[in-house]
Amino acid sequence: THHPSPSYVQHYHPSSPLLPPIGSHRRHTLPLTSTPSPKTTIASIPSSFYCPLTLSIMRDPVIDTEGYSYERAAIQEWLSRASRSPITRKSMRTGDLIPNRYLKDAIAEYRGRRGGGHECEEN
């Protein structure tokens, strides 16, 4: 598969067409622990744990009316500049976002199983 270079982050702008496919970012992210082990690899982290805007593992995920999840601060910043979904380009408001408790719990459980209590990369 083709993996875009790290410079593709510049395309995450309200006026850009569509975002790169979710999951294409995994090659450029850090594992959950500060020291990678053979059991915890970047490929083993579920792609749904990553925010499509920050390309980082989410800490406070919210879900929109179409079922896409984002890091709360990232989507709020996005919507302050553009009133549309960064994925579908349909109209969106911050009031459309609700906490994604299931995803937040799944990420916390995964971190607990992997011993990944360390901070993940921040963008």
N, C-alpha and C positions, 0 to 999 in steps of 0.2 A: 504494500500500500504506500501511497505517497504521503509523506509527512511534510507540511509546510515549515519553512524556517521560522525561528522565533519572531521575525519581523512581521509575521502575519497578524500580530496583536493590533497593529495600527489599523486594521480593517474593522475593528470593533468601534465603529463610529455611527451615530444615528443616521448619517446620510449614505452609509454603505449598503449594498444590496442585501445579501444574506450572510449570516455568520458561517464560518467553516463548520463541517460536520462535528457534532458533539462527540467527544472521544478522541478527536484528532490531536488534542493537546497533550495526551498522556505522556508522550515522549519527552516533553519539556518541563515536566513537573517533578517535584521532589517526593520521596516516599514519606509515609506518616512518621517514621522514626528518624532521628538525627543520623543514625548509622544504618544504612541498608543491610539487610540480611538476606540470605538466599530464600527465606520463606516470605519476606515482605518485599515484593518488587513493585515497581510502578505499574506494570501490567496487571498485577493482582488487585489493585484498588479499583472498585467499581466506578465506571465512568459517570454514573449518576451522582456520585459524591462531589463532582467538580462543577463549579459555577461556569456557565458558558461565557461569562463576561470577564471574570478574573482569572480563569483557568486554574484556580486554587480550590482545595477542598473546602467545602462550605462549613461555617460555624453557626450561622443563623439563617438557614434556608427558608425561603418563602416560595409559594407556588401561585402561578397566575391562573386565570380562568380557563386557559387552554391546557393546563397540566404541566407547564414548564417551570422548573425550579431555578432559583437564582440566590446568590448571597444577598441578603436584604440591603446592605449599604450600596452594593454595586448596582442593583436594579433601581434603587431610589435615585442614585446619581444619574443613571441613564435616563430615567423618566423626567428628571429635572431639565434635561436638554431636548428630549424627544418624547412625544406623547404616544408612542407606538411600541409594540413588542420588538425587541431586537432580533427575534427569531422569525416571527410570521409577518411582521410589519402591520398587524392589525392594531387598532386604537387600544390604548391601555392607560390606566391611571394607577397611582399608588394605592388607591382604595380598592383596586381589584386584587391586591396581594393579600394572602393569608399565610400564617406560619405553617411550614411543612414539618409538623412535629414527628411524623413517621420517619421522614428522611433524617431529621436531626437525631432522633433516637438510633437509627440504623448506623449513622456515622459514629456516634458515641460508642455503640456496642462494638463496632469494628475496631475502633481505636483501643478499646479495652481488651479485646481478644489479641490484638497485635502488640500490646504494650506501648501504644503510640500516644502517650499522654503529652508528648512534646508539641510545641507549637508548629504548625505547618507554615509553609512559605506564605508570606503576605505580599500582595501587590498594591 
